[in-house]
Amino acid sequence: MSKLGNLGARLHHGEVGYDFIKNRKIWYGVSILITVVAIVGLAVRGLHMGIEFQGGAVFTTPKNMSASVAQAETYAEEASGHDAIVQKLGDGSLRIQIAAIDTSTSDKIKTALSEDLGVEAERINADLVGPSWGEQIANKAWQGLGIFLFLVVIYLAIAFEWRMAVAAFIALIHDITITVGIYALVGFEVTPGTVIGLLTILGYSLYDTVVVFDSLKEQTADITKQSRWTYSEIANRSINSTLVRSVNTTVVALLPVGALLFIGGGVLGAGMLNDISLSLFVGLAAGAYSSIFIATPLVADLKELEPSMRSLKKRVLAKRALGADTDGEPRGGGALVSVCFLGTAPRAPAWGPPRDSSVSRSRGHGRSSGKRR
């Protein structure tokens, strides 16, 4: 078995682990800082809306143009008086986008571009885009997002409990805010592809969160019937037992998206790939982070506000102070305090007796282990 596979097995069985819950205030602080930076970036710089949302014209030149992107951009801005976005397509043609212009202005710009680029005006294709189409897409996207979040909260509240639904909802808002804020800071154009990417990342983020919640629900069944572990410690075990699975899923998803973003968009210059790949890349990374560092710690905080969980925590701490385990047998050195984080106990049931307890009892009350005389 590989080292990563061995580590995953040890995490799953609780033999090793990291205390995510104990350090939750650090993760909350990091998330708040990132979110504030994203919101400030969004407020200061705003989103660079594409022509589909603003309206305007798209000019496509003939193939194998000798003019560079910078030259075409200068020509378009001088002819229109507006900012222009120029992309060189795979066949060597240029795609020039100019927002907020009407039909009469479009004809003048087309004539000016034909003179500057040295091509006939009839060979430059001009398409006008109305802002109403982009507004319809944006409105439908907001409606879809609202319906999605509503259904997610209802489903999680039924399948798990309302605390998990609230935590998942906060994690999703966290992911969307960070992704949109980074879009504003980077200055990438927001297109319908961006909207598709934003809606897609919600499913990935929710998947990782539900995996941890399912493990947590399984391990906390009848939790109040034991006095060995607190709810937070079992929540920590749930994160560790699914950690490698979440990391592997995220890495596998990020590899092709990263290829689209850095190779397709950066090296090859396929600018339209950036619209969807950046939102997917940032959203997938934020979703994996929030499912581990935000959603489950929030559930633990909300759950331990319950009187039953507070009472359980008092019993557990009292047991540890006395140095006794569930069966009342003495323990040494307070090892139980770290069993959830460095633990040696089997995964399920989380508070079951040691595996060799029946053997030890039989040896204590049965016949001796020596040779019969």
C-alpha positions as CSV (number, residue, x, y, z in Angstrom):
1,M,0.0,0.0,0.0
2,S,1.3,3.5,-0.8
3,K,2.1,6.0,1.9
4,L,-0.9,8.1,1.0
5,G,-3.2,5.0,1.1
6,N,-1.7,3.9,4.4
7,L,-2.3,7.4,5.8
8,G,-5.9,7.3,4.6
9,A,-6.5,4.0,6.3
10,R,-5.0,5.2,9.6
11,L,-7.0,8.4,9.4
12,H,-10.2,6.4,8.7
13,H,-9.6,4.1,11.7
14,G,-8.7,6.9,14.0
15,E,-5.1,5.9,14.6
16,V,-3.8,9.4,13.6
17,G,-5.5,12.7,13.0
18,Y,-5.5,16.5,13.3
19,D,-7.5,18.5,15.7
20,F,-9.6,20.6,13.3
21,I,-12.3,21.4,15.8
22,K,-10.0,22.6,18.5
23,N,-8.4,25.1,16.1
24,R,-11.7,26.2,14.6
25,K,-11.3,29.8,15.7
26,I,-8.2,30.0,13.5
27,W,-10.1,28.7,10.5
28,Y,-13.0,31.1,11.2
29,G,-10.6,34.0,11.3
30,V,-8.9,33.0,8.0
31,S,-12.4,32.6,6.4
32,I,-13.6,36.0,7.7
33,L,-10.4,37.6,6.5
34,I,-10.6,36.1,3.0
35,T,-14.3,37.0,2.8
36,V,-13.7,40.6,3.8
37,V,-11.0,40.9,1.2
38,A,-13.4,39.5,-1.4
39,I,-16.2,41.8,-0.4
40,V,-13.9,44.9,-0.4
41,G,-12.5,43.9,-3.8
42,L,-16.1,43.5,-5.1
43,A,-17.1,46.9,-3.7
44,V,-14.0,48.8,-4.9
45,R,-13.4,47.2,-8.3
46,G,-16.7,45.7,-9.1
47,L,-17.4,43.0,-11.6
48,H,-16.3,43.4,-15.2
49,M,-19.5,42.4,-16.9
50,G,-19.2,40.9,-20.4
51,I,-20.9,42.2,-23.5
52,E,-23.7,39.7,-23.0
53,F,-24.8,41.7,-19.9
54,Q,-24.0,45.2,-21.1
55,G,-24.9,45.0,-24.7
56,G,-22.7,46.2,-27.6
57,A,-21.1,44.8,-30.7
58,V,-18.7,42.0,-31.6
59,F,-16.5,42.3,-34.7
60,T,-14.8,39.3,-36.2
61,T,-12.0,39.9,-38.7
62,P,-10.9,37.5,-41.5
63,K,-8.5,34.7,-40.8
64,N,-4.7,35.1,-40.5
65,M,-4.6,38.7,-39.6
66,S,-1.2,40.3,-39.4
67,A,-2.3,42.9,-36.8
68,S,-1.5,42.0,-33.2
69,V,-4.0,42.0,-30.3
70,A,-2.5,45.2,-28.9
71,Q,-2.8,47.0,-32.2
72,A,-6.4,45.9,-32.8
73,E,-7.3,47.0,-29.3
74,T,-5.8,50.4,-29.9
75,Y,-7.6,50.8,-33.2
76,A,-11.0,49.7,-31.7
77,E,-10.7,52.1,-28.7
78,E,-9.8,55.0,-30.9
79,A,-12.7,54.3,-33.3
80,S,-15.3,53.8,-30.6
81,G,-14.1,55.9,-27.6
82,H,-14.8,52.9,-25.3
83,D,-12.7,50.1,-23.9
84,A,-12.3,47.1,-26.2
85,I,-11.6,43.4,-25.5
86,V,-9.6,41.7,-28.3
87,Q,-9.0,38.0,-28.5
88,K,-7.0,36.2,-31.2
89,L,-8.8,33.0,-32.2
90,G,-7.2,29.7,-33.3
91,D,-7.6,30.4,-37.0
92,G,-5.8,33.8,-36.7
93,S,-8.8,36.0,-36.8
94,L,-9.5,38.6,-34.2
95,R,-12.6,38.9,-32.0
96,I,-13.2,42.5,-30.9
97,Q,-15.8,43.3,-28.3
98,I,-17.0,46.8,-27.6
99,A,-19.7,47.4,-25.0
100,A,-22.5,50.0,-24.9
101,I,-22.8,51.0,-28.6
102,D,-25.8,51.1,-31.0
103,T,-26.3,50.2,-34.6
104,S,-25.2,53.5,-36.1
105,T,-22.1,53.6,-34.0
106,S,-21.3,50.0,-34.9
107,D,-21.3,50.9,-38.7
108,K,-18.8,53.7,-38.1
109,I,-16.5,51.5,-36.0
110,K,-16.6,48.8,-38.6
111,T,-15.5,51.3,-41.3
112,A,-12.7,52.6,-39.2
113,L,-11.5,49.1,-38.3
114,S,-11.4,48.1,-42.0
115,E,-9.2,51.1,-42.8
116,D,-6.9,50.6,-39.8
117,L,-6.5,46.8,-40.3
118,G,-6.3,47.0,-44.0
119,V,-9.2,44.8,-44.9
120,E,-12.5,45.3,-46.7
121,A,-15.4,46.3,-44.5
122,E,-17.5,43.5,-46.0
123,R,-15.1,40.9,-44.7
124,I,-15.5,42.1,-41.1
125,N,-18.5,40.5,-39.5
126,A,-20.4,42.6,-37.0
127,D,-23.0,41.2,-34.5
128,L,-25.0,43.4,-32.1
129,V,-25.9,42.0,-28.7
130,G,-28.7,43.5,-26.6
131,P,-28.4,43.8,-22.8
132,S,-31.8,42.3,-22.3
133,W,-30.5,38.8,-23.2
134,G,-27.8,39.0,-20.5
135,E,-30.3,40.4,-18.0
136,Q,-32.6,37.4,-18.6
137,I,-29.7,35.0,-18.0
138,A,-28.7,36.8,-14.8
139,N,-32.2,36.7,-13.5
140,K,-32.7,33.1,-14.3
141,A,-29.3,32.3,-12.6
142,W,-30.4,34.2,-9.5
143,Q,-33.7,32.3,-9.5
144,G,-31.9,29.0,-9.9
145,L,-29.5,29.8,-7.1
146,G,-32.3,30.7,-4.8
147,I,-34.3,27.6,-5.5
148,F,-31.1,25.4,-5.2
149,L,-30.2,26.9,-1.8
150,F,-33.8,26.5,-0.5
151,L,-34.0,22.8,-1.6
152,V,-30.6,22.1,-0.1
153,V,-31.6,23.5,3.2
154,I,-34.9,21.6,3.2
155,Y,-33.2,18.3,2.2
156,L,-30.4,18.5,4.8
157,A,-32.8,19.5,7.5
158,I,-34.8,16.3,6.7
159,A,-32.0,13.9,6.0
160,F,-29.8,15.1,8.9
161,E,-30.9,18.0,11.1
162,W,-31.4,21.8,10.9
163,R,-28.0,22.6,12.4
164,M,-26.3,20.8,9.5
165,A,-28.5,22.5,7.0
166,V,-27.6,25.9,8.5
167,A,-23.8,25.1,8.4
168,A,-24.0,23.9,4.8
169,F,-25.9,27.0,3.8
170,I,-23.2,29.2,5.4
171,A,-20.5,27.2,3.7
172,L,-22.1,27.6,0.3
173,I,-22.5,31.4,0.8
174,H,-18.9,31.5,1.9
175,D,-17.8,29.7,-1.4
176,I,-19.8,32.0,-3.7
177,T,-18.6,35.2,-2.0
178,I,-15.0,34.2,-2.2
179,T,-15.3,33.2,-5.9
180,V,-17.1,36.3,-6.9
181,G,-14.7,38.5,-4.9
182,I,-11.7,36.9,-6.6
183,Y,-13.3,37.5,-10.0
184,A,-13.5,41.2,-9.1
185,L,-9.9,41.3,-7.9
186,V,-8.5,39.5,-10.9
187,G,-10.6,41.5,-13.3
188,F,-11.8,38.6,-15.5
189,E,-14.9,39.2,-17.6
190,V,-18.2,37.9,-16.3
191,T,-20.0,36.0,-19.0
192,P,-22.7,33.3,-19.1
193,G,-19.9,30.8,-18.8
194,T,-19.0,32.4,-15.4
195,V,-22.6,32.0,-14.2
196,I,-22.5,28.3,-15.2
197,G,-19.3,27.8,-13.3
198,L,-20.7,29.4,-10.2
199,L,-23.7,27.2,-10.2
200,T,-21.6,24.1,-10.9
201,I,-19.3,24.6,-7.9
202,L,-22.2,24.5,-5.5
203,G,-22.7,20.8,-6.2
204,Y,-19.0,20.0,-5.6
205,S,-18.9,22.0,-2.3
206,L,-22.1,20.3,-1.1
207,Y,-20.9,16.8,-1.9
208,D,-17.8,17.1,0.3
209,T,-19.9,18.6,3.1
210,V,-22.5,15.8,2.9
211,V,-19.9,13.1,3.0
212,V,-18.6,14.5,6.4
213,F,-22.1,15.0,7.7
214,D,-23.1,11.4,6.9
215,S,-20.1,10.1,8.8
216,L,-20.9,12.4,11.7
217,K,-24.5,11.3,11.8
218,E,-23.4,7.6,11.9
219,Q,-20.9,8.1,14.6
220,T,-23.1,10.2,16.9
221,A,-26.1,7.9,17.0
222,D,-27.0,7.4,20.7
223,I,-24.1,9.7,21.7
224,T,-25.7,10.5,25.1
225,K,-25.5,6.9,26.2
226,Q,-21.8,7.1,26.6
227,S,-19.4,9.3,28.5
228,R,-16.2,8.8,26.7
229,W,-16.1,11.4,23.9
230,T,-17.8,14.8,23.4
231,Y,-19.7,15.7,20.2
232,S,-16.8,17.9,19.0
233,E,-14.3,15.1,19.3
234,I,-16.5,12.7,17.3
235,A,-17.0,15.5,14.7
236,N,-13.3,15.7,14.5
237,R,-13.0,12.0,13.9
238,S,-15.6,12.3,11.1
239,I,-13.5,15.0,9.4
240,N,-10.3,12.9,9.7
241,S,-11.9,9.7,8.5
242,T,-13.1,11.3,5.3
243,L,-10.1,13.7,4.9
244,V,-8.2,11.7,2.3
245,R,-11.3,11.0,0.3
246,S,-12.2,14.7,0.2
247,V,-8.7,15.7,-0.8
248,N,-8.5,13.1,-3.5
249,T,-11.8,14.1,-5.0
250,T,-10.8,17.8,-5.0
251,V,-7.4,17.2,-6.6
252,V,-8.9,15.0,-9.3
253,A,-11.4,17.7,-10.1
254,L,-8.9,20.5,-10.0
255,L,-6.4,19.0,-12.4
256,P,-8.5,19.3,-15.6
257,V,-9.9,22.6,-14.5
258,G,-6.3,23.9,-13.8
259,A,-5.3,22.7,-17.3
260,L,-8.1,24.8,-18.8
261,L,-7.2,27.8,-16.7
262,F,-3.4,27.9,-16.8
263,I,-2.7,26.1,-20.1
264,G,-5.8,26.8,-22.2
265,G,-6.4,30.3,-21.0
266,G,-2.8,31.4,-20.0
267,V,-0.4,29.6,-22.4
268,L,-2.6,29.1,-25.4
269,G,-4.5,32.4,-25.0
270,A,-8.0,30.9,-25.2
271,G,-9.5,33.7,-23.2
272,M,-13.0,32.4,-23.3
273,L,-11.9,29.4,-21.3
274,N,-11.0,31.7,-18.4
275,D,-14.6,32.6,-17.9
276,I,-15.7,29.2,-16.6
277,S,-12.4,27.7,-15.5
278,L,-11.5,30.4,-13.0
279,S,-14.9,30.2,-11.3
280,L,-14.6,26.4,-11.2
281,F,-11.0,26.4,-9.9
282,V,-11.6,28.9,-7.1
283,G,-14.9,27.4,-6.2
284,L,-13.7,23.9,-6.0
285,A,-10.8,24.9,-3.7
286,A,-13.1,27.0,-1.5
287,G,-15.7,24.2,-1.4
288,A,-13.1,21.7,-0.2
289,Y,-11.8,24.2,2.4
290,S,-15.3,25.1,3.7
291,S,-16.5,21.5,4.1
292,I,-13.5,20.7,6.3
293,F,-12.8,23.9,8.2
294,I,-16.1,25.7,8.3
295,A,-19.2,23.4,7.9
296,T,-18.4,20.7,10.4
297,P,-16.9,23.0,13.1
298,L,-20.0,25.1,12.8
299,V,-22.2,22.0,13.4
300,A,-20.2,21.1,16.5
301,D,-20.6,24.7,17.9
302,L,-24.3,24.7,17.3
303,K,-24.8,21.2,18.6
304,E,-22.9,21.8,21.8
305,L,-25.3,24.6,22.6
306,E,-27.9,21.9,23.4
307,P,-28.3,21.1,27.2
308,S,-27.8,17.4,26.5
309,M,-24.5,18.0,24.7
310,R,-23.3,20.4,27.5
311,S,-24.2,17.7,30.1
312,L,-22.4,15.1,28.1
313,K,-19.3,17.3,27.9
314,K,-19.3,17.7,31.7
315,R,-19.6,14.0,32.2
316,V,-16.7,13.3,29.8
317,L,-14.5,15.9,31.4
318,A,-15.4,14.6,34.9
319,K,-14.5,11.0,33.8
320,R,-11.2,12.2,32.5
321,A,-10.4,14.2,35.6
322,L,-10.9,10.9,37.6
323,G,-8.8,9.0,35.2
324,A,-11.6,6.4,34.5
325,D,-12.9,5.1,31.2
326,T,-16.5,4.0,30.3
327,D,-16.2,0.7,32.2
328,G,-14.8,2.4,35.3
329,E,-11.4,0.9,34.9
330,P,-8.5,3.2,35.7
331,R,-6.6,4.9,32.9
332,G,-3.2,6.4,33.1
333,G,-1.8,9.7,32.1
334,G,-5.0,11.2,30.8
335,A,-4.6,9.5,27.4
336,L,-8.3,9.8,26.7
337,V,-8.0,13.5,26.3
338,S,-6.2,13.0,23.0
339,V,-7.7,9.8,21.8
340,C,-9.9,11.6,19.3
341,F,-7.0,13.4,17.8
342,L,-4.1,10.9,18.0
343,G,-6.5,8.0,18.8
344,T,-6.1,4.3,18.9
345,A,-9.7,3.2,19.2
346,P,-11.6,1.7,16.3
347,R,-13.9,3.9,14.2
348,A,-17.3,2.3,14.9
349,P,-18.8,2.3,17.3
350,A,-17.0,5.4,18.4
351,W,-17.5,4.7,22.1
352,G,-17.4,0.9,22.1
353,P,-15.4,-1.1,24.6
354,P,-11.8,-2.1,23.7
355,R,-11.5,-5.0,21.3
356,D,-9.9,-7.3,23.8
357,S,-12.2,-6.4,26.8
358,S,-14.1,-9.8,26.7
359,V,-10.8,-11.7,26.5
360,S,-9.4,-9.8,29.5
361,R,-12.6,-10.5,31.6
362,S,-12.5,-14.2,30.7
363,R,-9.0,-14.5,31.8
364,G,-9.8,-12.8,35.1
365,H,-12.8,-15.0,36.1
366,G,-12.2,-18.3,34.2
367,R,-9.6,-20.9,34.5
368,S,-5.9,-20.0,34.6
369,S,-4.0,-19.8,31.4
370,G,-1.4,-22.3,32.7
371,K,-1.1,-26.0,31.9
372,R,-3.6,-28.2,33.7
373,R,-2.1,-30.5,36.2
